[in-house]
């Protein structure tokens, strides 16, 4: 049972690494020669169980704040 959980964790970490790596590689603003960037990709994929919920929460926070600002800027807003 523990081996199955460990295998599931590693498979998910591998998938998360592929997503992070693809995002990192396609990002033109990040230097591919900067060592710390590669460390962030590796550490982020190993600790995906912590990183993923934090990243989703941050995206949701930004999305909601943009919607609130857009609502306030409407000329006939009731808020």
C-alpha positions as CSV (number, residue, x, y, z in Angstrom):
1,X,0.0,0.0,0.0
2,X,2.8,2.4,0.9
3,X,4.6,1.6,-2.3
4,X,1.5,2.5,-4.3
5,X,1.2,5.9,-2.5
6,X,4.9,6.5,-3.1
7,X,4.6,5.6,-6.8
8,X,1.5,7.8,-7.2
9,X,3.4,10.7,-5.6
10,X,6.4,10.3,-7.9
11,X,4.2,9.9,-11.0
12,X,2.4,13.1,-10.1
13,X,5.7,14.9,-9.4
14,X,6.9,13.8,-12.8
15,X,3.8,15.1,-14.5
16,X,4.1,18.4,-12.5
17,X,7.8,18.6,-13.5
18,X,6.8,18.3,-17.2
19,X,4.3,21.1,-16.9
20,X,6.7,23.3,-15.0
21,X,9.5,22.6,-17.4
22,X,7.4,23.3,-20.4
23,X,6.2,26.6,-18.9
24,X,9.8,27.5,-18.0
25,X,11.2,26.6,-21.4
26,X,8.5,28.6,-23.3
27,X,8.9,31.7,-21.1
28,X,11.0,34.1,-23.0
29,X,11.7,36.4,-20.1
30,X,13.6,33.8,-18.0
31,X,17.3,33.0,-18.7
32,X,17.8,29.3,-19.3
33,X,21.4,29.6,-17.9
34,X,20.4,30.9,-14.5
35,X,21.0,28.0,-12.1
36,X,18.5,29.1,-9.5
37,X,15.7,28.9,-12.0
38,X,16.4,25.3,-12.6
39,X,16.5,24.7,-8.9
40,X,13.1,26.3,-8.5
41,X,11.7,24.0,-11.2
42,X,13.1,20.9,-9.5
43,X,12.1,21.8,-6.0
44,X,8.7,22.9,-7.1
45,X,8.1,19.6,-8.8
46,X,9.3,17.6,-5.8
47,X,7.1,19.5,-3.4
48,X,4.1,19.7,-5.7
49,X,1.7,18.8,-2.9
50,X,2.5,22.2,-1.3
51,X,3.3,24.3,-4.4
52,X,0.2,23.4,-6.4
53,X,-2.4,24.5,-3.9
54,X,-0.5,27.7,-3.2
55,X,-0.2,28.5,-6.9
56,X,-3.9,27.9,-7.4
57,X,-4.8,30.1,-4.4
58,X,-2.6,32.9,-5.8
59,X,-4.2,32.7,-9.2
60,X,-7.7,32.8,-7.7
61,X,-6.8,35.7,-5.6
62,X,-5.5,37.7,-8.6
63,X,-8.5,36.7,-10.7
64,X,-11.0,37.8,-8.0
65,X,-9.2,41.1,-7.3
66,X,-9.2,41.9,-11.0
67,X,-12.9,41.2,-11.2
68,X,-13.6,43.4,-8.2
69,X,-11.6,46.3,-9.8
70,X,-13.4,45.8,-13.1
71,X,-16.7,46.0,-11.3
72,X,-15.8,49.2,-9.5
73,X,-14.7,50.9,-12.7
74,X,-18.1,50.4,-14.4
75,X,-19.9,53.8,-14.6
76,X,-23.3,52.5,-13.4
77,X,-22.1,50.1,-10.8
78,X,-24.3,49.7,-7.7
79,X,-21.2,48.8,-5.5
